[in-house]
């Protein structure tokens, strides 16, 4: 077998394998998440039990709530989501950075948001030490959180 023929066959086999993996990955991503339904509702109920009355009012009105970092006194807004959902706010309530950290595992959104809240309110330095940070995008609106 010549070198060119061998290389062509090798490329063909690799393409078939890659396409098969891509198809399997697509099926994996399309399946319903394990935290849907009852587990998700239980996680949101638990989150609401841990929120202060002010935080609960914010969450029910806007879908997000603010926490104060225990070490720095900085304000953070935790929005509903699994990642890149924590916004650092300046003294005027304008987003200045986006933080990403959370617990390991495939968890319901409410559980992730609760873990983020507890981390910022009890050990802000440790939470931010493992977090990814991005500068906030310029705001189209006022950039303030209600």
Residue pairs with C-beta under 8 A, 6 or more apart in sequence:
33 106
34 106
35 43
35 106
35 107
35 108
35 109
35 111
39 108
40 108
40 109
40 110
42 108
42 110
43 107
43 108
43 109
43 110
43 111
43 114
44 108
44 109
44 110
45 110
46 110
46 111
46 114
47 59
47 110
47 111
47 113
47 114
47 117
48 56
48 59
50 114
50 117
50 118
51 59
51 65
51 117
55 65
55 66
55 67
55 117
56 65
58 64
58 65
58 66
58 146
59 65
61 146
62 145
62 146
63 79
63 80
64 77
64 78
64 79
64 80
64 145
65 77
65 78
65 117
66 75
66 76
66 77
66 78
66 89
66 145
67 75
67 76
67 78
67 117
67 120
67 121
68 74
68 75
68 76
68 120
68 121
69 75
69 76
69 120
69 121
69 124
70 120
70 121
70 122
70 123
70 124
71 124
71 125
72 124
74 88
74 89
74 124
75 88
75 89
75 93
76 86
76 87
76 88
76 89
76 99
76 120
77 86
77 87
77 89
77 95
77 145
78 85
78 86
78 113
78 116
78 117
78 120
79 85
79 86
79 87
80 109
80 113
81 109
81 112
81 113
82 102
82 109
82 112
83 100
83 102
84 98
84 100
84 132
84 134
85 100
85 113
85 116
86 98
86 99
86 100
86 101
86 116
86 120
86 131
87 95
87 97
87 98
87 99
87 136
87 145
88 95
88 96
88 97
88 98
88 99
88 136
89 95
89 96
89 145
90 96
92 144
93 143
93 144
93 145
94 139
94 142
94 143
94 144
95 136
95 137
95 139
95 143
96 135
96 136
97 133
97 134
97 135
97 136
98 133
98 134
98 135
98 136
99 128
99 131
99 132
99 133
100 131
100 132
100 133
100 134
101 116
101 119
101 127
101 128
101 130
101 131
101 132
102 112
102 115
102 116
103 111
103 112
103 115
107 115
116 127
119 126
119 127
120 127
136 143
